[in-house]
Amino acid sequence: MTDYDRRAVRDLLWITLWFLLLIVAGYGLRDPWPADEPRFALIARDMVASGHWLIPTVGSDLYQDKPPLHFWLMASAYAVIGSLRWSFLLPSMLASLGTLFLVYDIVRRLHGREAAMLAAVTLVCTLQFTITTRGAQIDATLVFFVTLSLWALLRHCLLQPRVWLLVVAGAAAGLGVIDKAVGFLALLLLPLAWLLQMQTGRDQLRQLAWLLGSFICTIGLWLLPMLWHVAESGSPALLAYRDELLFQQTVTRYTAAWHHLRPWHYFFTQVIPLLWLPVSALLFWLIPRWWRDLGARRMAVLLPLVWALLVVVFFSFSSGKRGVYVLPAVPALVIAASAHFVELYQRRGVARVSLLLGLTILVAVAALLVGDAVGWLPARRVLVDAALQRHWPLWSFLGIATILSVFAARFRAIWAWPLVLACLTVHWGVGVAPQLNGERSARDFMTAVLVRVPPGKQLGLVAYKEQFLLYVDRPTVNFGHARWREGLAEAYDAASWLAEDETGRKLLVPEKLLQPCFEAATKEIAGRSSDEAWWLVSGPPQPDCVRRGDPRKAIVY
């Protein structure tokens, strides 16, 4: 092994250390938390239990919102480990580490080892990357597949054209689509490179054929068996699943979104300035340098930069927006910025920004704790709402992070933001999250509910939360997944089911759905969960609701 290789291995170990501090801290100390984690964990657990992996189900109902790759990864981890708590985060965390290694490798090839190390550390310290990859979100694995495709295409376009790189890029983008439909965006880098380099000809057509061929074949590994199974079954429910997944959740979701409605400037004004820190803070220095790179046609900067901007613009055109939609652009933006990292991180102004960001977190936590100590109601309300009445981890964080900040300010201010952020993630993962777990996961709530329902009675769940099903110790009944789009139809079906056996059945109903079907029925408060009050209902529901409902819609889970 050469000295250069040894240095590269040492760099990867340092990157892994930051990954452990910022991403892994607290792993195995909590259960799945809403909004998405319980649903994905439940799907994965049911895949293993039922042996049916091709068509995802949630609560024994078809789940058509997302393709299945992320669930396959979670289910595989669960099948190997045997513990949901120790497996549900694993795919996202491993994907984040893989993304860091890919960014390190491509930047090392383009701009050198020092820039590569700074790029990887900058990426893992970017707020949106840290927050998202600490959870069991689909977006973490999507970012890995998109970055893998970009890694291969950047090598092909900027370093050494190779057919195998096009095959890898197409396959990675295809896996990205099976993970989440927007994985295809990575493919745009190749025609973008031709446009910026003003290249055309037969060679480009051959490259495109290899790229798209690999992409289509990879998608076909899932799509063709799924379509064959749906057609062979002839089931109306499966046909609806196919159409919903392939059209409603992709084209319609983009062109005519029905939720998460945001203005066109949402990403530019509410996501990038805060969630892309510290990269967004560096734009003050980066934009003039990128302008000079544009004049010099420096493709190693322009290609990932224009692609990242293209991703943000693409999602800005849709009326439905969530912050995580633009996360795949963050590694590309870091790659574009990495050409200037060695110079920028030696500047005193950049170091001061890092120190200021670290101190901002400290001041916010200190204000919260001091305000609580002196009886300031807003501070106490924040701590109570977050279930942090016992906030010793925050005091510990404040003390240790202050020491680290003073150390950074005295010796190397540029490390202030990474050190304070690492201190925060460790304290959150090890001290705070376990304290919140019983409430946030609904484990405590469901334990209390099941105590109130004798084993001989059937329990039905109306407008249930997926986390409830993770802790049931008996067969339950629900009335379908995400039926909020149908108005009161689910409440009618539940009322009809309850009326069939008023003494042997109970319903768990959110307070907002007590009217009009269950207001006059026998009921008792079950507790609060997911910011809602829940009631256990028995006895006769409203006759009109019973007539409107269909008890055959009940699904046994």
N, C-alpha and C positions, 0 to 999 in steps of 0.2 A: 504493500500500500504506500503510495507516494505521500509527501508532506501535504500536498493539496487535498488529497482524499481524506487524510486524517483531519484536516481542518474542516472539511465539509461534514464529516461524521460528528465532530465536536459541535458544529453549528446546529445540526439536527437534534442533538441531545439538548442543547440550550432551548431550541424551539419547543421541544417536547416538555421541558420544564415549565415554560410559560403556559403551554397548553394545559398541563396538570394544574397549575395555579388558577388559571382564568376560566377553564372550561370544566375540568373534572372535579374540582373541589366540591365535596358534598355528594358525590356519586354513591348511590345505594342507601342514602339516608332519608329518602322521601319516596312517596308513591306518585303516580301520575296526577297532575293538576290540570284543571280546566284552563283554556277552553278545549283544545284539541287533543291533548295527551291522553286523557281517559278513553276517548273514542278510538284512537289509533291503537292503544294498548289492548282494548277490548276486542277489536277486530283481529289483532295478531294472536291473542290468546284463543279466540274461537277458531281460528284457522288450524292451530295445533290440535285443539280438542276434537274438532269435527273431521279433520283431514281434508277439508275442501279449501283449496288454496286459489283456485282460478277466479272465483267470483266472491269478493269480500262481502261479509254480512256484519251488521251491528245489531245486537239484541235479537238475533235470528231474522232480521229484516235486511233486504238487499241494500248495500251501501254504494251508491253510484256517484258520489261527489268527486272521487279521486281514483286514478289508476292504482294498481296493486303493488308496485315494486317496493315502496317504503314499508308496506305491511308485511311483505315477504321477508324483508330484512329484519324487522322486529320479531316476526314469528320464528325465524331461524335462530335468532339470539335467544328467544324464550325456550325453544325446543332444546337447545344445547345447555343453557344455564339452569332452566327449571324454575327460575324465580322471576316474576314480573318486575319486581322492584329493581333487581340487578340487571335486567335485560332491556327494559323499554327505552333507556337513554343511549344504549350502546351504539346503534347505527349512526345516530346524529353525531355523537362524540368522535367516533372513528372517521366519519366523513369530514369533520372539521379538521382533524389532524392531517388527513390526506390532502385537503385543500391547502393547508399551510405548507406541506412538503412540495406540492406542485408549484405554488407561487415561488418558494425558495429556489426550486430547480430552474424554472424558466428565467427568473431574474438573474440567477448566477450565470446562466449561459449568455444572457443579453448584456448585463452591466457589471458582472463581477460578484465575488463572494461577499464583500462587505455590504453592498447594496441589497443582496439577496437576504442576508440576515436581518437587516433593518426592515425590509419589506414584510417578511414573515412576522416579525414582532409587531410592526404597525398594524397588520391585518388582525392579529389575535387580540390587539388592544382596541380595535374599533368597536364601539358600543353595540351596534346592530349585530355584528358578527358574534360578539361575546354573548349577548342576551339570547339570540336565536339558537345558537348551537349548544347552549347549556340546557335547552329543552328538547323534547322529542318531536320536533317539527319536521314536516316533509321538506321544508326549505333548506335545511342543513345538507341533506343528501342531494337535493337538486343542485345546490351550489357546487358540491363536489363533482358531479357529473358534468355540469356546464364548464367548470374550471378545467377538468380533464380534457374536454373537447377543445377549449381555448389553448391549453398547453400544447396539444398536438398540432393545432393549426398555426399557432405562432412559430413553433419550431419549423413547420413546413414552409411557411411564407417568409420567414425572416432569417433562418439559419441554413437548412439543408432540405430541399424538397425530397420527400420520400412517400411512396405509396402507402406504406404501413402506417404512417402518421395520419393519412387521410382516413384509413380504415378505423383506426383508434378514435379519431375525432367523430366520425359518423356513428360508430357504435356507442360512444359516450353520450352523444346527443340523443340517440335513440333510447338509451336507458333513462336519460333525463325526461323524455316524454312519457315513458312508462311510470316514472316517479311522479311527475307533474307535467301537464301538457306543454308548458312553455319551454321545455328543454330544447326545443328546436331552435331557439334564438341563437345558440352557439354557432349554428351553421352559417349565419349571416357574416361571420368574420371572413370567410373565404372570398365571396364576391366583393366585400368591402375592401379587402386587400387589393384585388384586381382594379377596383375603381380608383383607389388612392395611388396605385402604382401605374395606372393607365395601361393595363395588360388585357389583351384579348387574343383569341386564336384557338386552334384545335387542342393545344395542350391544356388550356383551361377547361375545355369541355370534357376531356378525359379525367382531369382532376375532379370535376364536379360529379362525373359518373361514379367514380370510386367513393366519393364522400356520400352521395345520396344513396348509392347501392348499399353501403354498410349501414346507413341510417335506417333505410326501409327494411332491410333484412332483420335488424335488431328489433324493431318494433313488431315485425311480423311474428317473432318468437312468442309474443304474448297475444297480439291482436287476432291472428288467425285461429288459434285454439279457442279463444273466447268467442269469436263470431261463429265458429262451427258449433260449439256447445250451445249457444243461444238458439241458432237455427235448428239444430237437432232436437232440442227440447220442445220448441214451439210454444213455450210458456209466455203468455201475455206479460207477466211480471218481468221475465228476463228480456223480452223484446223492449219493454219500457226502460229497463236498466241500460241496455245497449244504447238506445237513442239518447237517454239522459246523459250518459257518460261521454259519448262521442260528440254530441251536438250542444245540448243545453249547458253543460258544465264547461264547455270550451268556447265555441263561437258565440252563443247567446250570452254567456257570462261576460265576455269581453265587449260585445257590441251593445248589449242592453242589460247591464247589470241590475240586479234587484236588491242588492244590499251593499254595505260599505261604500256608499255614495260620497264622493269627495270632489272638490273643484279641480280644474286641470292643473293648477299650480301646487297641489298638495305635496308632492314629493320635494319640490324645490323650496318650499317655505316651511314645512312641518316635519319632514323626515330627514333630509340631507343635512341641514344645519346642526341638528342635535345628535341624531343617531349615527351619523358618519364621522363623529369626532373620534380621533384627532385629525383624520384626513381632511375633513371640511375646514378645520382651522388652518391647515397648511395651504389652502387654496390661495391665500393672500400672496404667498411666495411662488406657488406653482403656476398660476395662470400666466404671469409674464414669461416664465421659462417655457411653458407649453406654446406660447405665441411664437417664441423664437424657434422652437422645434418645428412648428408648422412652416415657418419660412425656410428652414433647412430641410424640410421633408424627411424628418427623422422618423422612419416608419416604426421603430421599436417603441416609440412613445405614442405616435398618432393612432396606430392600429388599435391597441387596447383602449385608448382614450375615447376614440370616436365610437367604438362598439359599446362602451359603458354608457355614453351619452345616448346612443340609439336605444338601449334598453329602457332608460328612464323615459325617453320621449314616447316609446311604444306603449308603456303602461300609462302614461299621462293622457293618452287619447281615449282610454276607457273611462267611463264614469265610475266604475267600481274600483276602488283602490285600497290596498292595505300596505303598510310600511314594508313588510317582508317581500312584497312583489319585486322590489328593485335590489334585493340583497345580492343576486348573482352579479350585479355590476360592480360590487365593492372590490372583489379580488382583481378584476380587470383595471379598475381605477388605481389600485395600489401598484399594480405592475406598471402602469403608465407613469405614476409618480416616482417609482423607484429609481429612475435614471438620475434623479436629483437628490435622493435621500442622503447620500454621503456628504454632499455639500450642505444641505439644509440643516441636518442634525448637528452641524458644528456651529451654526449661527446662534448668537446670544438671544435674539428675538424668539426663535423657535423654542429654545430652552425655557424662556420665561413663559411662553404660552403653555408648555407642559406643566410647569410649576403652578400656574394660575388655574389650570383645569383640575389638578390634584387638590389644590386648596379650596376650590369651589365645592367639591364633594365634602371635604372636612367641615367647611363652614355650614353647609346645609345640615349635616348630621348633628353638629354641635348646637345649632340653633334649635333643632328639634328636641334634643335632650335637655338643654337648658330651659327651653320654653316649658317642657313638661314638668321640670323640677320646680319652677316658679308658679305653676298653675295656669300657664297660657293655654286657653281652651283650644285654639286651632292646632297647636302642637299635640295636645292630648288626644284630640279627635283623630289626627293622622295615625298616632300610635295605636289607638283603640281599633280603628277601622282595619288596620293591618294586623290586628291581634298580637301586638308587640308590647303588651303591658309589662311583660318581664323582658326588659330590653338590655340585659347584661351584654349580649353580643355586640350591640351598638356602642356601648361604652368601651368595650375591649377594642373594637375596630378603631374608635376615635383615638384612643391612646397610642396604639401601635402605629396607625397610619400617620399620626402627627410626628412620631419619632422618625419614621421613614421619610416624611416630607422635609423635616429639618435636615436630615442626612443628605437628601438629594439637593436641597438648596445650598448646602455648604460645599458639596463636592461635585455633583453633576446634576444640574436641575433637569436635564432632559429626561431623567428616569423618574421624575415625580409622578407623572400620570400613570405609567405602567405599574409602579409600585403601589400607589394608592388604589388603583383599580384591582390589582391582584389581592390586596388586603381586603377589599370590599367583597370580592367574589368568594374568598376563603371563609370569611366570617358569615356571609349569607348562606353559603352551602353547608357549613359545618355547625353554625350556631343558630341562625335564624330559621332556615327552611325546616329543620326537624321540629322546631317549636310550633311552626304553623301547619305542619303536615296533617294532623288529625282533622283540622277544620277545612283546610283548602282541598284536601283529597276527598272529603265527605265520608271518610272512614268512621269518624265519631258519630256523625249524623245517622248513617245507615245502621250502625250498631244499636243506637237508641230506637230507631224505627222498628227493627226486627224484634226487639224485646217487647214491643207493644202489640205485635201480631202473633197470636198463638200459632204453633206449628200446624195445627189442623185447618187453619184458614188460608185461603188463597189470597195472595197479594197482587194487585194490579197497579201499574205505574202509568200515570197520565202526564204527558209532556215531560217525560223523565230526562234526567241528565245521565250521560253515559257512565260517569263515575259511580253512580248508584249501583249499577250492575256488577261492578268489580267486587263488591263486598256482600252480595246476597248469598245466603247459605241454603237456599231452597229454590225450587222452580218458581218463577214469577211470570206475570203476564204483562205485556205492553201492547200498544196499539199502533206501532209503526214508528219509523225514524223520521224526525224533522217534519212533522205534519202541521207545523205552524202555518204553512202556506195555505192550508185548507180551512182556515177560520175555526169554527167550533166543531168541525166534523169529528175530531178525535174525542172530544168530550161527549158527544152524542153516542159514539161507539162504546165508550167506557161506561156510560150510564146504562146502555142496553145490556152490556155484559154483567154489570153489578145487579141489575134487576132480575137476572135469571136465578140468582141465589143470594138473597139479601143478607142472610144470617151467616153464610159460610164464606163470604168474600169481603175484602176491604180494598179501598183504593187510596193510593197516595197521590194527592192532588195539590198543585200549586195554588196559592190563594187567588191569583188572578183568574183562575178557571173555575172557582167555586160557583159563580153565577154563569148561566142560569140553571145549571143542571143539578147542583149539589148543595145549594144554599140552605134548603130545608131539611136535608138529610142529617142523620146522626154523625157528628164529626168531633174530632179532638186534634189539638195542635200537636204536630209531630216534631217541630223544631224549625230552624232556619238553615238553609244551605244555598250556595250560589246566589246570594243576595235576595232570596225569596223565602217567604214563610210557606211551610208545607203542612197539609192537613191529612189525617187519616179519616176516610169517609166510609160509612156503612149505612145500611137501611135504605129505604126506597128513594131513588132519585126522582126528578121531575118526570111525570108521565110523557110530556111532549118530547123531551129529550130521548126517552126510551123508544118512542115511536120512530124518531128520526135516525136512530143509530142502527148499527149492524154488528151484532155480537161475534159474527164470523171474522171480523177484522182483528180479533184478539190473537196475539202471537205469544206462544209459550216459549219462555227462555229458561 
